[in-house]
Every structure is written in C-alpha cells, then in structure tokens.
Amino acid sequence: MVAVCALVKKGPDGSFEDVRIGLTNMGSTPLRASAAEAALRGKGADAIADAAEQAAEGTDPPGDLNATPDYKRHLARVLTRRALEEAAA
C-alpha cells in the first residue's frame, strides 16, 4: 500500500545533519517527503514524531481496493516515524 525509506546522517552533537525520506504509492511516481525532511534537519531524535506528521504533505495517493487515500496518508505518517526511529538508532 505504502512504503517508506529513511536515511539520516547525524552530526557530532547528535542532531540530524541530513535527512532523506522516500515514499512509494503516494502519487504517480515515488516521492520525497520534503516537508518532513526539512522539519527534522538540524534537530534531534525528540523531533521525529513531529516531523513524521508532515510526511504526507503535498502527496496525492491513489485509492485502490486495499486502502483509501486518507488511510494511505495516515500510513505514510506512521511508517515514516518508524523508519526515522530505526534509522536514528
């Protein structure tokens, strides 16, 4: 339904210097979660949940037999949070 890939680079102080988040099935082509990336860049792990809430901004997921567009947006936020927590560990 939705897939998320996250890559983070931490600085010496533990903050995220670089953040990359890819989303699939959130539009006609794979997308970057640019708003979530920007919200997390320069911050620490305590900002992951707030940044993940922005993962679906600017997306237009297609509805299908498995999920509505709204459910896919919800799923993108949840999976982004999980992917970022795993990448930051």
N, C-alpha and C positions, 0 to 999 in steps of 0.2 A: 504494500500500500504506500508506504513512505520509507525512505532510508535516509540516514544522516551519517556523515563522516566529519570528524573534527580533528584538527591538528593545532596544537598550541606550542608556542616557544616561550619559556619563562626567562625572565631576566634574573640578575643576581639577587635582587630583593624579593623574588617570588612573584612579582607581578607578570602579567602576560604581555610580552613584547609584540608578539604576532599571533593572530588567531585566524584560522581558516575553517569555514563550515560549509559543507556541500549538502544539498538536498536533492533527492530524486523524487519524481512523481508529484511535484508541487507546481508543475507547469508543463508546457510542451517540451521543454528541454531541462536538463539538470541545472540547478541554480545555486548561487551562493547566498547565504543568509547574511547579507552585508550589514543590516541594522544590528543584528546580534554580535557580529564580529566587532563593529565599532563600539558597541556598548561594553564589551569586555576588555578591549585593548587598553593597556595601561593600568588595569585593576587587578585585584587578587581573586582567589578562589571564592571568596564570600559574595562576589558579584555574579556568579554563574547563573543562579536561578533567575535573577532579574534580566540578564542578557538573553537567556533562553526564551523568555516570554516574547521577545521580539523576532524570533526565528521565522515566523510565518508572514512577516510584513512584506508587502509587495508581491506575494505569490498568488497564483490563480490555479489551485489544484483542480483537476477534473474529477467529477463524481463518477463513480462506477458501481458495479454490483457489490463491492466489498465495503465501500465507505463513501460518505458524503464529503463534499469539500470542507465543511466545518469540522468534521471529525479528523480529516487529514491535517488541517491546521493545528488542531489540538495535539495530534500525534507528533507533528513536527516539533512542537514546543517541548513535549515530554522527552522525545528521543534526543533532541539537542541538549537538553540538560544532562541526560545520562551520558551522552558521548563526551561532553565537555568535562564532566566529573571524572570519567575514565581517563581521558587524555591528560588531565591535570594531575592525576595520581602518580 
